[in-house]
C-alpha cells in the first residue's frame, strides 16, 4: 500500500494534537509481528492518531519498523521521538460522511431567487401577525395599481378619524413634504424665540 505523505503544517498540527496521548500499542522484544500489525490497524481505525511504544530496539531498527508500519498500513509517520512513534491515518469514510452532512444542511440559493433574511425564512407565513399580512397585501395592491392603492389607504385613514382624508405627502406633485403647522420655518423659529424670551 502507498505510504501517506503529510505537509509540514499538517505534521506540526498532528504532533501538537498527539502531545497529550499515551501509547496504545507496545512493540515488545519479538519485534513487529503480524499480530502487532493487526492491533495497530485496529487502533488506527478507531483513533486515527496514535502513539506506539517500542521496547528494547536501536534507533535504526525503530526507523525500519516505522517505515514498515507506514508502508503496510498506508499511514503517515508524524514523529519519531526516542522510543515513541506517532503515526496517523485519516478515516476517509468518516470524513466523507461529515462533508456530506455539512453539505446537506447548507442552504443553496440560486442567483435568480430573491434574497430572504434568515429570520423571515424561519418564520412560517401563517405565524406572521395579521397587521404584517395586511401591510404586505396593501403593498402588493399598490404595486399592481398605484392610484387604487393610494385611494384605498386614504379611505382607510378617514374611517378611523371621522375626518375627510387629506392627500398624503407622497401624492404631492413636487415630492416635497408639507409642514403640518402652516407658516415658514423662520416665522416658527421667531415665534418660539419670542415666546421663550418674553417676560411677564
N, CA, C and O atoms as a DFTB+ gen file, in Angstrom:
800 C
 N C O
     1  1       0.846      -1.190       0.000
     2  2       0.000       0.000       0.000
     3  2       0.883       1.243       0.000
     4  3       1.989       1.223       0.541
     5  1       0.392       2.336      -0.612
     6  2       1.223       3.546      -0.657
     7  2       1.318       4.217       0.704
     8  3       0.373       4.215       1.493
     9  1       2.464       4.780       0.947
    10  2       2.697       5.497       2.208
    11  2       2.062       6.881       2.108
    12  3       2.198       7.555       1.087
    13  1       1.378       7.300       3.149
    14  2       0.682       8.591       3.162
    15  2       1.688       9.708       3.430
    16  3       2.526       9.590       4.324
    17  1       1.605      10.783       2.663
    18  2       2.514      11.919       2.830
    19  2       1.769      13.084       3.480
    20  3       0.590      13.311       3.205
    21  1       2.469      13.813       4.341
    22  2       1.893      14.967       5.040
    23  2       2.709      16.207       4.740
    24  3       3.914      16.126       4.504
    25  1       2.047      17.360       4.749
    26  2       2.773      18.624       4.643
    27  2       3.345      18.979       6.014
    28  3       2.972      18.383       7.025
    29  1       4.240      19.941       6.040
    30  2       4.860      20.316       7.319
    31  2       3.835      20.919       8.275
    32  3       3.931      20.716       9.485
    33  1       2.847      21.662       7.749
    34  2       1.810      22.239       8.612
    35  2       0.941      21.137       9.216
    36  3       0.623      21.169      10.404
    37  1       0.562      20.168       8.393
    38  2      -0.235      19.053       8.911
    39  2       0.552      18.267       9.952
    40  3       0.016      17.861      10.983
    41  1       1.830      18.062       9.664
    42  2       2.665      17.292      10.593
    43  2       2.780      17.990      11.943
    44  3       2.675      17.346      12.986
    45  1       2.996      19.312      11.928
    46  2       3.130      20.033      13.205
    47  2       1.799      20.069      13.955
    48  3       1.782      19.982      15.183
    49  1       0.680      20.196      13.230
    50  2      -0.634      20.188      13.890
    51  2      -0.917      18.826      14.512
    52  3      -1.437      18.749      15.625
    53  1      -0.582      17.758      13.806
    54  2      -0.800      16.411      14.348
    55  2       0.130      16.133      15.522
    56  3      -0.263      15.468      16.481
    57  1       1.351      16.634      15.456
    58  2       2.284      16.453      16.572
    59  2       1.749      17.143      17.822
    60  3       1.849      16.607      18.926
    61  1       1.181      18.333      17.642
    62  2       0.594      19.044      18.784
    63  2      -0.632      18.305      19.313
    64  3      -0.848      18.248      20.523
    65  1      -1.438      17.738      18.408
    66  2      -2.632      17.005      18.843
    67  2      -2.263      15.717      19.564
    68  3      -3.002      15.258      20.435
    69  1      -1.119      15.130      19.207
    70  2      -0.696      13.866      19.822
    71  2       0.010      14.067      21.151
    72  3       0.286      13.094      21.853
    73  1       0.307      15.297      21.509
    74  2       1.081      15.552      22.737
    75  2       0.450      14.943      23.992
    76  3       1.168      14.308      24.764
    77  1      -0.859      15.105      24.234
    78  2      -1.421      14.538      25.472
    79  2      -1.725      13.037      25.401
    80  3      -2.121      12.447      26.406
    81  1      -1.546      12.413      24.235
    82  2      -1.895      11.000      24.089
    83  2      -0.872      10.096      24.772
    84  3       0.298      10.449      24.916
    85  1      -1.343       8.927      25.185
    86  2      -0.464       7.904      25.751
    87  2      -0.297       6.797      24.720
    88  3      -1.178       6.606      23.883
    89  1       0.818       6.059      24.759
    90  2       0.992       4.947      23.816
    91  2      -0.096       3.892      24.006
    92  3      -0.393       3.486      25.129
    93  1      -0.686       3.455      22.893
    94  2      -1.760       2.463      22.960
    95  2      -1.306       1.095      22.457
    96  3      -1.983       0.095      22.693
    97  1      -0.182       1.043      21.777
    98  2       0.375      -0.227      21.288
    99  2       1.818      -0.312      21.751
   100  3       2.566       0.663      21.674
   101  1       2.204      -1.489      22.234
   102  2       3.577      -1.718      22.695
   103  2       4.200      -2.804      21.831
   104  3       3.670      -3.911      21.733
   105  1       5.323      -2.486      21.208
   106  2       6.063      -3.471      20.420
   107  2       7.153      -4.029      21.322
   108  3       8.040      -3.302      21.771
   109  1       7.075      -5.332      21.581
   110  2       7.998      -5.967      22.524
   111  2       9.295      -6.416      21.883
   112  3       9.688      -5.934      20.820
   113  1       9.968      -7.378      22.574
   114  2      11.274      -7.864      22.131
   115  2      11.181      -8.678      20.846
   116  3      12.166      -8.795      20.117
   117  1      10.023      -9.235      20.562
   118  2       9.876     -10.044      19.342
   119  2       9.834      -9.177      18.087
   120  3       9.984      -9.691      16.979
   121  1       9.638      -7.908      18.243
   122  2       9.620      -7.004      17.094
   123  2       8.236      -6.865      16.489
   124  3       7.221      -7.048      17.160
   125  1       8.221      -6.542      15.226
   126  2       6.975      -6.249      14.521
   127  2       6.410      -7.535      13.923
   128  3       6.854      -7.987      12.867
   129  1       5.436      -8.115      14.602
   130  2       4.815      -9.358      14.134
   131  2       3.482      -9.049      13.456
   132  3       3.020      -7.908      13.461
   133  1       2.875     -10.077      12.875
   134  2       1.583      -9.903      12.204
   135  2       0.500      -9.501      13.194
   136  3      -0.371      -8.694      12.869
   137  1       0.550     -10.060      14.406
   138  2      -0.448      -9.718      15.427
   139  2      -0.329      -8.247      15.835
   140  3      -1.333      -7.568      16.043
   141  1       0.909      -7.769      15.944
   142  2       1.121      -6.360      16.307
   143  2       0.601      -5.448      15.189
   144  3      -0.017      -4.419      15.461
   145  1       0.851      -5.830      13.931
   146  2       0.350      -5.032      12.807
   147  2      -1.177      -4.984      12.784
   148  3      -1.761      -3.941      12.492
   149  1      -1.820      -6.103      13.090
   150  2      -3.287      -6.125      13.156
   151  2      -3.800      -5.208      14.261
   152  3      -4.782      -4.486      14.084
   153  1      -3.115      -5.250      15.407
   154  2      -3.522      -4.389      16.528
   155  2      -3.349      -2.914      16.167
   156  3      -4.203      -2.091      16.498
   157  1      -2.257      -2.578      15.494
   158  2      -2.035      -1.188      15.072
   159  2      -3.120      -0.764      14.076
   160  3      -3.622       0.359      14.133
   161  1      -3.476      -1.680      13.160
   162  2      -4.514      -1.382      12.170
   163  2      -5.859      -1.113      12.848
   164  3      -6.553      -0.160      12.495
   165  1      -6.227      -1.949      13.819
   166  2      -7.489      -1.749      14.553
   167  2      -7.475      -0.427      15.315
   168  3      -8.467       0.301      15.328
   169  1      -6.358      -0.128      15.941
   170  2      -6.259       1.105      16.734
   171  2      -6.311       2.338      15.836
   172  3      -6.927       3.342      16.194
   173  1      -5.664       2.264      14.665
   174  2      -5.728       3.389      13.726
   175  2      -7.150       3.602      13.210
   176  3      -7.581       4.738      13.016
   177  1      -7.873       2.510      12.991
   178  2      -9.259       2.630      12.533
   179  2     -10.128       3.296      13.593
   180  3     -11.079       4.005      13.266
   181  1      -9.800       3.067      14.867
   182  2     -10.603       3.640      15.952
   183  2     -10.202       5.072      16.282
   184  3     -11.064       5.895      16.592
   185  1      -8.897       5.387      16.220
   186  2      -8.420       6.678      16.743
   187  2      -7.777       7.605      15.720
   188  3      -7.654       8.798      15.997
   189  1      -7.371       7.131      14.578
   190  2      -6.704       7.885      13.512
   191  2      -5.285       8.314      13.881
   192  3      -4.379       8.167      13.061
   193  1      -5.065       8.831      15.067
   194  2      -3.747       9.312      15.500
   195  2      -3.354       8.556      16.764
   196  3      -4.048       8.633      17.778
   197  1      -2.235       7.821      16.705
   198  2      -1.846       7.001      17.865
   199  2      -0.352       7.116      18.130
   200  3       0.435       7.519      17.274
   201  1       0.002       6.743      19.358
   202  2       1.406       6.615      19.754
   203  2       1.719       5.140      19.951
   204  3       0.905       4.384      20.483
   205  1       2.910       4.741      19.516
   206  2       3.372       3.361      19.664
   207  2       4.674       3.394      20.446
   208  3       5.563       4.196      20.162
   209  1       4.776       2.522      21.425
   210  2       5.996       2.430      22.248
   211  2       6.792       1.209      21.790
   212  3       6.263       0.099      21.731
   213  1       8.056       1.425      21.471
   214  2       8.935       0.339      21.023
   215  2       9.922       0.056      22.148
   216  3      10.664       0.940      22.575
   217  1       9.921      -1.191      22.624
   218  2      10.798      -1.559      23.747
   219  2      12.054      -2.253      23.230
   220  3      11.978      -3.145      22.385
   221  1      13.214      -1.835      23.748
   222  2      14.479      -2.526      23.516
   223  2      14.910      -2.643      22.081
   224  3      15.193      -3.752      21.626
   225  1      14.975      -1.562      21.347
   226  2      15.472      -1.607      19.973
   227  2      16.353      -0.389      19.730
   228  3      16.196       0.652      20.370
   229  1      17.285      -0.542      18.790
   230  2      18.152       0.581      18.424
   231  2      17.381       1.548      17.523
   232  3      16.320       1.221      16.993
   233  1      17.941       2.733      17.367
   234  2      17.251       3.765      16.575
   235  2      17.042       3.311      15.128
   236  3      15.975       3.539      14.557
   237  1      18.051       2.671      14.534
   238  2      17.906       2.216      13.144
   239  2      16.789       1.184      13.021
   240  3      16.035       1.197      12.048
   241  1      16.682       0.301      13.994
   242  2      15.617      -0.712      13.981
   243  2      14.244      -0.054      14.127
   244  3      13.278      -0.468      13.486
   245  1      14.167       0.969      14.972
   246  2      12.892       1.680      15.147
   247  2      12.490       2.403      13.863
   248  3      11.315       2.419      13.499
   249  1      13.475       3.008      13.170
   250  2      13.187       3.658      11.885
   251  2      12.677       2.644      10.862
   252  3      11.739       2.922      10.114
   253  1      13.302       1.468      10.838
   254  2      12.866       0.417       9.905
   255  2      11.449      -0.038      10.242
   256  3      10.637      -0.265       9.345
   257  1      11.149      -0.174      11.548
   258  2       9.793      -0.557      11.964
   259  2       8.775       0.497      11.540
   260  3       7.692       0.171      11.054
   261  1       9.137       1.760      11.729
   262  2       8.224       2.856      11.383
   263  2       7.913       2.856       9.884
   264  3       6.753       2.989       9.492
   265  1       8.933       2.709       9.053
   266  2       8.687       2.685       7.603
   267  2       7.875       1.458       7.199
   268  3       7.018       1.548       6.320
   269  1       8.134       0.305       7.834
   270  2       7.364      -0.901       7.514
   271  2       5.895      -0.740       7.910
   272  3       5.000      -1.145       7.169
   273  1       5.653      -0.149       9.077
   274  2       4.269       0.083       9.524
   275  2       3.556       1.011       8.540
   276  3       2.426       0.743       8.131
   277  1       4.226       2.105       8.163
   278  2       3.599       3.094       7.275
   279  2       3.316       2.512       5.894
   280  3       2.278       2.808       5.302
   281  1       4.230       1.683       5.370
   282  2       4.012       1.098       4.047
   283  2       2.958      -0.006       4.089
   284  3       2.163      -0.137       3.158
   285  1       2.945      -0.796       5.157
   286  2       1.997      -1.908       5.248
   287  2       0.576      -1.415       5.477
   288  3      -0.362      -1.915       4.856
   289  1       0.410      -0.437       6.364
   290  2      -0.931       0.010       6.758
   291  2      -1.378       1.292       6.052
   292  3      -2.460       1.807       6.337
   293  1      -0.563       1.809       5.140
   294  2      -0.877       3.031       4.397
   295  2      -1.193       4.190       5.346
   296  3      -2.260       4.799       5.270
   297  1      -0.258       4.476       6.227
   298  2      -0.415       5.585       7.175
   299  2       0.796       6.503       7.062
   300  3       1.730       6.214       6.313
   301  1       0.783       7.597       7.794
   302  2       1.851       8.591       7.730
   303  2       2.611       8.625       9.039
   304  3       2.020       8.541      10.116
   305  1       3.923       8.748       8.940
   306  2       4.763       8.905      10.127
   307  2       4.755      10.376      10.518
   308  3       5.226      11.230       9.767
   309  1       4.217      10.665      11.694
   310  2       4.146      12.050      12.157
   311  2       5.431      12.431      12.868
   312  3       5.996      13.492      12.603
   313  1       5.906      11.563      13.784
   314  2       7.091      11.905      14.581
   315  2       7.713      10.637      15.152
   316  3       7.031       9.642      15.396
   317  1       9.012      10.700      15.356
   318  2       9.752       9.606      15.987
   319  2      10.601      10.235      17.079
   320  3      11.622      10.864      16.802
   321  1      10.175      10.062      18.310
   322  2      10.846      10.698      19.437
   323  2      11.270       9.622      20.424
   324  3      10.438       9.066      21.140
   325  1      12.556       9.332      20.461
   326  2      13.054       8.291      21.366
   327  2      12.470       6.945      20.997
   328  3      12.608       6.488      19.862
   329  1      11.815       6.308      21.963
   330  2      11.197       5.002      21.717
   331  2       9.709       5.112      21.398
   332  3       8.998       4.108      21.382
   333  1       9.247       6.320      21.145
   334  2       7.830       6.552      20.843
   335  2       7.667       6.927      19.375
   336  3       8.351       7.818      18.870
   337  1       6.755       6.236      18.699
   338  2       6.422       6.524      17.306
   339  2       5.005       7.092      17.266
   340  3       4.105       6.583      17.934
   341  1       4.816       8.141      16.484
   342  2       3.480       8.725      16.314
   343  2       3.094       8.531      14.853
   344  3       3.804       8.980      13.953
   345  1       1.965       7.862      14.618
   346  2       1.501       7.635      13.248
   347  2       0.055       8.092      13.109
   348  3      -0.692       8.187      14.083
   349  1      -0.315       8.373      11.852
   350  2      -1.641       8.930      11.566
   351  2      -2.189       8.303      10.286
   352  3      -1.477       8.152       9.293
   353  1      -3.467       7.945      10.335
   354  2      -4.179       7.503       9.133
   355  2      -5.600       8.047       9.217
   356  3      -6.347       7.676      10.122
   357  1      -5.990       8.926       8.282
   358  2      -7.339       9.504       8.346
   359  2      -8.395       8.470       8.006
   360  3      -8.169       7.569       7.198
   361  1      -9.551       8.615       8.636
   362  2     -10.695       7.749       8.342
   363  2     -11.469       8.404       7.200
   364  3     -12.249       9.330       7.423
   365  1     -11.251       7.921       5.984
   366  2     -11.831       8.561       4.802
   367  2     -13.349       8.489       4.791
   368  3     -14.013       9.436       4.368
   369  1     -13.905       7.372       5.252
   370  2     -15.370       7.237       5.266
   371  2     -16.010       8.252       6.207
   372  3     -17.034       8.851       5.878
   373  1     -15.394       8.447       7.396
   374  2     -15.938       9.420       8.352
   375  2     -15.828      10.839       7.802
   376  3     -16.740      11.646       7.982
   377  1     -14.712      11.148       7.130
   378  2     -14.554      12.481       6.549
   379  2     -15.582      12.731       5.450
   380  3     -16.160      13.816       5.368
   381  1     -15.810      11.722       4.601
   382  2     -16.800      11.882       3.536
   383  2     -18.205      12.036       4.107
   384  3     -19.002      12.826       3.600
   385  1     -18.512      11.275       5.168
   386  2     -19.837      11.379       5.786
   387  2     -20.034      12.753       6.422
   388  3     -21.113      13.337       6.317
   389  1     -18.988      13.273       7.087
   390  2     -19.091      14.598       7.706
   391  2     -19.269      15.683       6.651
   392  3     -20.045      16.619       6.839
   393  1     -18.547      15.553       5.541
   394  2     -18.669      16.543       4.473
   395  2     -20.048      16.483       3.830
   396  3     -20.632      17.518       3.508
   397  1     -20.571      15.272       3.642
   398  2     -21.912      15.130       3.062
   399  2     -22.970      15.705       3.997
   400  3     -23.924      16.334       3.539
   401  1     -22.807      15.493       5.314
   402  2     -23.768      16.041       6.277
   403  2     -23.719      17.563       6.291
   404  3     -24.755      18.217       6.410
   405  1     -22.523      18.130       6.169
   406  2     -22.391      19.586       6.152
   407  2     -23.031      20.168       4.893
   408  3     -23.711      21.192       4.949
   409  1     -22.806      19.506       3.763
   410  2     -23.394      19.997       2.516
   411  2     -24.906      19.834       2.504
   412  3     -25.604      20.622       1.867
   413  1     -25.424      18.823       3.201
   414  2     -26.872      18.602       3.221
   415  2     -27.589      19.696       3.997
   416  3     -28.717      20.050       3.654
   417  1     -26.955      20.245       5.047
   418  2     -27.605      21.277       5.854
   419  2     -27.402      22.675       5.289
   420  3     -28.081      23.612       5.709
   421  1     -26.495      22.831       4.361
   422  2     -26.226      24.152       3.808
   423  2     -27.347      24.550       2.848
   424  3     -27.722      23.774       1.969
   425  1     -27.871      25.744       3.016
   426  2     -28.935      26.229       2.137
   427  2     -28.307      26.764       0.858
   428  3     -27.366      27.557       0.900
   429  1     -28.824      26.331      -0.255
   430  2     -28.302      26.764      -1.543
   431  2     -29.368      27.614      -2.220
   432  3     -30.506      27.179      -2.391
   433  1     -28.993      28.815      -2.598
   434  2     -29.926      29.740      -3.241
   435  2     -29.433      30.012      -4.652
   436  3     -28.257      30.301      -4.875
   437  1     -30.356      29.913      -5.597
   438  2     -29.999      30.226      -6.977
   439  2     -29.885      31.734      -7.131
   440  3     -30.460      32.490      -6.348
   441  1     -29.146      32.166      -8.136
   442  2     -28.980      33.596      -8.369
   443  2     -30.292      34.257      -8.759
   444  3     -30.493      35.442      -8.493
   445  1     -31.184      33.505      -9.385
   446  2     -32.452      34.082      -9.832
   447  2     -33.464      34.237      -8.699
   448  3     -34.432      34.983      -8.843
   449  1     -33.258      33.543      -7.567
   450  2     -34.194      33.627      -6.445
   451  2     -33.931      34.879      -5.622
   452  3     -32.777      35.285      -5.482
   453  1     -34.978      35.505      -5.072
   454  2     -34.765      36.697      -4.241
   455  2     -34.139      36.327      -2.901
   456  3     -34.311      35.212      -2.407
   457  1     -33.413      37.276      -2.324
   458  2     -32.779      37.053      -1.028
   459  2     -33.831      37.171       0.070
   460  3     -34.610      38.124       0.092
   461  1     -33.851      36.203       0.979
   462  2     -34.772      36.219       2.115
   463  2     -33.929      36.125       3.379
   464  3     -33.159      35.174       3.518
   465  1     -34.044      37.086       4.320
   466  2     -33.270      37.009       5.556
   467  2     -33.609      35.752       6.349
   468  3     -34.687      35.180       6.191
   469  1     -32.678      35.328       7.205
   470  2     -32.838      34.081       7.961
   471  2     -34.087      34.095       8.835
   472  3     -34.840      33.122       8.861
   473  1     -34.308      35.198       9.551
   474  2     -35.450      35.258      10.467
   475  2     -36.766      35.160       9.707
   476  3     -37.704      34.495      10.148
   477  1     -36.823      35.823       8.571
   478  2     -38.056      35.796       7.794
   479  2     -38.267      34.416       7.178
   480  3     -39.401      33.948       7.082
   481  1     -37.190      33.767       6.761
   482  2     -37.313      32.435       6.169
   483  2     -37.714      31.408       7.217
   484  3     -38.430      30.455       6.909
   485  1     -37.259      31.593       8.454
   486  2     -37.574      30.641       9.515
   487  2     -39.001      30.793      10.008
   488  3     -39.574      29.844      10.542
   489  1     -39.584      31.970       9.838
   490  2     -40.938      32.231      10.330
   491  2     -41.951      31.788       9.275
   492  3     -41.906      32.278       8.146
   493  1     -42.864      30.873       9.615
   494  2     -43.859      30.447       8.622
   495  2     -44.812      31.579       8.279
   496  3     -45.000      32.508       9.065
   497  1     -45.408      31.493       7.106
   498  2     -46.296      32.571       6.643
   499  2     -47.484      32.773       7.571
   500  3     -47.862      33.914       7.837
   501  1     -48.080      31.702       8.067
   502  2     -49.268      31.814       8.916
   503  2     -48.929      32.378      10.287
   504  3     -49.809      32.911      10.963
   505  1     -47.674      32.274      10.714
   506  2     -47.298      32.732      12.048
   507  2     -47.102      34.241      12.112
   508  3     -47.026      34.800      13.206
   509  1     -47.017      34.915      10.963
   510  2     -46.839      36.360      10.994
   511  2     -48.107      37.037      11.498
   512  3     -49.199      36.539      11.226
   513  1     -48.010      38.155      12.222
   514  2     -49.205      38.856      12.705
   515  2     -50.071      39.338      11.542
   516  3     -49.590      39.544      10.428
   517  1     -51.371      39.513      11.835
   518  2     -52.325      39.912      10.800
   519  2     -51.982      41.287      10.237
   520  3     -52.193      41.537       9.050
   521  1     -51.451      42.189      11.082
   522  2     -51.116      43.525      10.594
   523  2     -50.014      43.459       9.539
   524  3     -50.049      44.193       8.551
   525  1     -49.033      42.577       9.751
   526  2     -47.971      42.436       8.756
   527  2     -48.514      41.840       7.467
   528  3     -48.123      42.253       6.375
   529  1     -49.427      40.855       7.593
   530  2     -50.005      40.251       6.390
   531  2     -50.815      41.284       5.620
   532  3     -50.755      41.332       4.391
   533  1     -51.592      42.134       6.355
   534  2     -52.398      43.159       5.690
   535  2     -51.501      44.193       5.018
   536  3     -51.787      44.645       3.910
   537  1     -50.417      44.563       5.693
   538  2     -49.490      45.526       5.097
   539  2     -48.866      44.952       3.837
   540  3     -48.675      45.663       2.851
   541  1     -48.551      43.674       3.872
   542  2     -47.999      43.030       2.684
   543  2     -49.001      42.997       1.549
   544  3     -48.636      43.194       0.390
   545  1     -50.281      42.745       1.876
   546  2     -51.322      42.723       0.844
   547  2     -51.512      44.118       0.259
   548  3     -51.673      44.266      -0.953
   549  1     -51.495      45.164       1.131
   550  2     -51.641      46.535       0.635
   551  2     -50.496      46.893      -0.300
   552  3     -50.709      47.526      -1.334
   553  1     -49.266      46.485       0.067
   554  2     -48.120      46.775      -0.789
   555  2     -48.264      46.084      -2.137
   556  3     -47.914      46.647      -3.174
   557  1     -48.782      44.861      -2.115
   558  2     -48.966      44.126      -3.374
   559  2     -50.014      44.821      -4.238
   560  3     -49.845      44.926      -5.453
   561  1     -51.119      45.307      -3.607
   562  2     -52.155      46.016      -4.365
   563  2     -51.606      47.304      -4.959
   564  3     -51.877      47.623      -6.117
   565  1     -50.830      48.048      -4.164
   566  2     -50.281      49.305      -4.642
   567  2     -49.291      49.076      -5.772
   568  3     -49.183      49.889      -6.690
   569  1     -48.570      47.967      -5.699
   570  2     -47.619      47.673      -6.769
   571  2     -48.355      47.395      -8.070
   572  3     -47.870      47.748      -9.145
   573  1     -49.540      46.755      -7.982
   574  2     -50.297      46.453      -9.192
   575  2     -50.977      47.714      -9.737
   576  3     -50.904      47.981     -10.937
   577  1     -51.637      48.489      -8.871
   578  2     -52.345      49.692      -9.308
   579  2     -52.071      50.802      -8.294
   580  3     -52.753      50.869      -7.271
   581  1     -51.091      51.678      -8.548
   582  2     -50.715      52.689      -7.545
   583  2     -51.844      53.652      -7.198
   584  3     -51.984      54.026      -6.034
   585  1     -52.651      54.064      -8.167
   586  2     -53.724      55.029      -7.891
   587  2     -54.793      54.410      -7.005
   588  3     -55.275      55.048      -6.070
   589  1     -55.166      53.164      -7.298
   590  2     -56.187      52.494      -6.491
   591  2     -55.662      52.226      -5.089
   592  3     -56.411      52.326      -4.118
   593  1     -54.391      51.890      -4.974
   594  2     -53.806      51.631      -3.655
   595  2     -53.788      52.881      -2.800
   596  3     -54.054      52.808      -1.601
   597  1     -53.475      54.043      -3.398
   598  2     -53.463      55.297      -2.647
   599  2     -54.871      55.663      -2.193
   600  3     -55.060      56.136      -1.072
   601  1     -55.863      55.445      -3.062
   602  2     -57.247      55.756      -2.701
   603  2     -57.715      54.871      -1.553
   604  3     -58.388      55.350      -0.641
   605  1     -57.367      53.584      -1.585
   606  2     -57.770      52.674      -0.508
   607  2     -57.146      53.084       0.818
   608  3     -57.805      53.060       1.857
   609  1     -55.878      53.459       0.776
   610  2     -55.229      53.839       2.033
   611  2     -55.833      55.121       2.592
   612  3     -55.941      55.262       3.810
   613  1     -56.240      56.080       1.716
   614  2     -56.880      57.310       2.193
   615  2     -58.239      57.022       2.805
   616  3     -58.602      57.611       3.823
   617  1     -58.996      56.114       2.185
   618  2     -60.313      55.769       2.721
   619  2     -60.169      55.090       4.079
   620  3     -60.950      55.360       4.992
   621  1     -59.197      54.228       4.217
   622  2     -58.988      53.550       5.494
   623  2     -58.597      54.551       6.566
   624  3     -59.002      54.406       7.719
   625  1     -57.818      55.562       6.209
   626  2     -57.410      56.570       7.184
   627  2     -58.593      57.431       7.606
   628  3     -58.687      57.819       8.770
   629  1     -59.497      57.737       6.678
   630  2     -60.626      58.603       7.015
   631  2     -61.664      57.875       7.858
   632  3     -62.374      58.520       8.630
   633  1     -61.778      56.556       7.738
   634  2     -62.762      55.804       8.520
   635  2     -62.458      55.896      10.013
   636  3     -63.373      56.045      10.823
   637  1     -61.210      55.809      10.375
   638  2     -60.856      55.779      11.791
   639  2     -61.006      57.132      12.467
   640  3     -61.319      57.168      13.657
   641  1     -60.797      58.249      11.772
   642  2     -60.794      59.563      12.416
   643  2     -62.106      60.310      12.263
   644  3     -62.399      61.193      13.069
   645  1     -62.905      59.986      11.255
   646  2     -64.144      60.708      11.017
   647  2     -63.922      61.994      10.246
   648  3     -64.882      62.729      10.013
   649  1     -62.718      62.293       9.847
   650  2     -62.404      63.493       9.077
   651  2     -62.149      63.093       7.634
   652  3     -61.772      61.954       7.360
   653  1     -62.350      64.011       6.722
   654  2     -62.024      63.681       5.329
   655  2     -60.517      63.471       5.189
   656  3     -59.708      64.125       5.846
   657  1     -60.183      62.554       4.324
   658  2     -58.768      62.222       4.152
   659  2     -58.075      63.288       3.331
   660  3     -58.610      63.773       2.334
   661  1     -56.875      63.650       3.763
   662  2     -56.059      64.599       3.015
   663  2     -55.104      63.823       2.129
   664  3     -54.803      62.657       2.383
   665  1     -54.645      64.473       1.112
   666  2     -53.645      63.840       0.256
   667  2     -52.378      63.607       1.074
   668  3     -51.970      64.453       1.870
   669  1     -51.782      62.473       0.866
   670  2     -50.555      62.182       1.610
   671  2     -49.397      62.965       1.010
   672  3     -49.522      63.576      -0.052
   673  1     -48.279      62.936       1.704
   674  2     -47.106      63.663       1.226
   675  2     -46.601      63.084      -0.090
   676  3     -46.048      63.792      -0.933
   677  1     -46.807      61.773      -0.243
   678  2     -46.337      61.136      -1.470
   679  2     -47.149      61.593      -2.675
   680  3     -46.667      61.525      -3.806
   681  1     -48.418      62.074      -2.439
   682  2     -49.277      62.484      -3.547
   683  2     -48.921      63.872      -4.068
   684  3     -49.383      64.246      -5.145
   685  1     -48.120      64.647      -3.347
   686  2     -47.766      65.984      -3.800
   687  2     -47.009      65.869      -5.118
   688  3     -46.165      64.988      -5.279
   689  1     -47.311      66.760      -6.061
   690  2     -46.716      66.681      -7.383
   691  2     -45.212      66.890      -7.373
   692  3     -44.488      66.268      -8.151
   693  1     -44.738      67.771      -6.485
   694  2     -43.311      68.081      -6.470
   695  2     -42.521      67.134      -5.586
   696  3     -41.292      67.118      -5.668
   697  1     -43.181      66.334      -4.734
   698  2     -42.488      65.358      -3.902
   699  2     -41.870      65.941      -2.643
   700  3     -41.180      65.228      -1.913
   701  1     -42.106      67.247      -2.365
   702  2     -41.552      67.864      -1.160
   703  2     -42.586      67.736      -0.050
   704  3     -43.746      68.090      -0.266
   705  1     -42.218      67.249       1.118
   706  2     -43.209      67.095       2.187
   707  2     -43.698      68.448       2.687
   708  3     -42.943      69.419       2.724
   709  1     -44.962      68.498       3.070
   710  2     -45.557      69.739       3.569
   711  2     -45.463      69.790       5.079
   712  3     -45.465      68.761       5.756
   713  1     -45.381      71.006       5.596
   714  2     -45.359      71.182       7.043
   715  2     -46.792      71.144       7.554
   716  3     -47.712      71.649       6.910
   717  1     -46.962      70.540       8.719
   718  2     -48.313      70.395       9.254
   719  2     -48.793      71.663       9.943
   720  3     -50.003      71.882      10.001
   721  1     -47.921      72.505      10.465
   722  2     -48.330      73.661      11.252
   723  2     -48.668      74.878      10.424
   724  3     -49.299      75.795      10.950
   725  1     -48.293      74.943       9.178
   726  2     -48.522      76.132       8.366
   727  2     -47.506      77.199       8.728
   728  3     -47.064      77.243       9.876
   729  1     -47.122      78.048       7.812
   730  2     -46.138      79.073       8.069
   731  2     -44.747      78.585       7.730
   732  3     -44.503      77.388       7.575
   733  1     -43.847      79.535       7.620
   734  2     -42.489      79.172       7.229
   735  2     -41.675      78.783       8.450
   736  3     -42.096      78.983       9.590
   737  1     -40.534      78.238       8.194
   738  2     -39.655      77.825       9.276
   739  2     -39.135      79.034      10.037
   740  3     -38.948      78.969      11.252
   741  1     -38.896      80.151       9.327
   742  2     -38.378      81.342      10.002
   743  2     -39.402      81.912      10.973
   744  3     -39.055      82.290      12.092
   745  1     -40.668      81.976      10.549
   746  2     -41.687      82.533      11.440
   747  2     -41.888      81.628      12.651
   748  3     -42.141      82.117      13.753
   749  1     -41.779      80.327      12.460
   750  2     -41.918      79.422      13.597
   751  2     -40.793      79.630      14.593
   752  3     -41.016      79.669      15.803
   753  1     -39.576      79.763      14.069
   754  2     -38.441      79.974      14.968
   755  2     -38.579      81.302      15.703
   756  3     -38.324      81.392      16.904
   757  1     -38.983      82.323      14.967
   758  2     -39.113      83.636      15.589
   759  2     -40.184      83.614      16.668
   760  3     -40.005      84.192      17.740
   761  1     -41.307      82.942      16.381
   762  2     -42.375      82.873      17.374
   763  2     -41.939      82.092      18.591
   764  3     -42.256      82.469      19.719
   765  1     -41.228      81.026      18.378
   766  2     -40.755      80.227      19.503
   767  2     -39.751      81.018      20.310
   768  3     -39.716      80.926      21.537
   769  1     -38.922      81.808      19.611
   770  2     -37.922      82.594      20.306
   771  2     -38.607      83.681      21.130
   772  3     -38.236      83.935      22.276
   773  1     -39.612      84.317      20.528
   774  2     -40.323      85.358      21.254
   775  2     -41.016      84.786      22.478
   776  3     -41.018      85.394      23.548
   777  1     -41.602      83.612      22.308
   778  2     -42.316      83.004      23.421
   779  2     -41.380      82.652      24.568
   780  3     -41.780      82.706      25.731
   781  1     -40.162      82.297      24.260
   782  2     -39.220      81.914      25.304
   783  2     -38.651      83.135      26.018
   784  3     -38.430      83.102      27.228
   785  1     -38.414      84.217      25.267
   786  2     -37.734      85.364      25.859
   787  2     -38.689      86.380      26.471
   788  3     -38.241      87.297      27.159
   789  1     -39.987      86.244      26.240
   790  2     -40.919      87.242      26.769
   791  2     -40.993      87.136      28.285
   792  3     -41.062      86.047      28.853
   793  1     -40.976      88.289      28.911
   794  2     -41.046      88.316      30.370
   795  2     -42.384      88.926      30.770
   796  3     -42.824      89.918      30.189
   797  1     -43.006      88.340      31.738
   798  2     -44.345      88.742      32.093
   799  2     -44.393      89.690      33.174
   800  3     -45.477      90.114      33.575
